[in-house]
Amino acid sequence: MDNAAIEEMFETLGAVTIKRMFGGKGVYFEGIIFALEVDGEILLKGDDRTGPTFEAAGSRQWAYDGKGKTVKMPYWSIPEEAYDDPDEMARWVRLAYEASLRAKK
């Protein structure tokens, strides 16, 4: 996904910064990472508070194979309905940013 498309996706939050990392991209707002782009897919930060909300909406948690075992990361796919509804996308983006703020503390 190109940077312009990522910036547009998160415009309700404000101006974001995009940095290359680990073969993908990190998406930051006010210096705090809250989303990743991995293999063309955007993943949003979740935590113990928001993970169940993402799961209930049909999102899947990002995981990778690490030395013979699956490692789950605190990032979730965006619920499908958010792609067609800017208000819904804004809701999920805010949840991701709030989870990143809690993780920073």
N, C-alpha and C positions, 0 to 999 in steps of 0.2 A: 504494500500500500504506500502511495507516495505521501510526502509530508503535507501537501496541500489538502489532501483528503482527510488526513488525521486531524489537522488543524480545524477543518470545517466540522468534523464530528464532535469536537470538544469546544466549539465556539461559545456555548452557553456558560461555560465555566470562566472563560476569558482566554487571553493569549497563552498558549502553551509552548514549551520548549521541547524539541525532539532531538535526542542524542542516540547515535548508533551504539549498540552494545550486544555482545554475544551473538552476532549474526542477525540481530533484530534491531529494534529501536525501543528506547525508553521514552515515555511521555511524562513531562513534568509540568506542574503548575506551582508557581512561586517557589521553585527549587525543590519541590517534593515529588517524587515519582509516584504515579497513581495508575499507570497503564503501561502495557507492553504491546509491541507489534512483533509477532513471531510467525514466520512463514505466511505472511499476508493477513493474519488474523489479529484483531485487537482483543486484548485480555485486560480486564479491570481488576484492580486490587480489591481483595476481600479480607475479612478477618472472622473471628469467632462470632461476632455480632451480625455481620452481613452475609457470611457464607450460606447459612440456611435460606436466606432470602433469594440469593442467586440460584441455589439448588431448586427451590420451589418454583422458580420461573423457568426451569428447564436448562439452565446454564450448566456447563461442565467445568470442573476444576482442572487446571492445567497440571499435567504430570509428565515426568520424563523418566527414562530408564537410567538409573545410576548404580553402577557396579552390581548388577544383578537384582536390584530391587526397585520398585516404583517409588519415585520421590514426588510427593504432591507439593505444589507451590501455591502461595496465597493469591492466585490470579484466576479469574473466571471468564468464560466466554460471555459475550453480551447477549442478553435474551433477544430472541428473534423479533419480537414485537417492537423493540426499541429502534430498529432500523427504519421502520416506516412511520414513526411518531416522534417528532423532535422533543416533545414534552417528556415522553417516556425515556428517551435517550438522556435527556438532562437529569432525570431522576437517578438513573444508574451511574452516570458520571459523578454526580454529587455523592452518592453512596461510596464510590471508589475513593474519591478524594478524602472523605471523612475517615474511611478506614486507614488511609495513608497517614493522616494526621494522628490518629490514635496509635499507630505503630511507631511513629516518631517519638512519642512521649516516653 
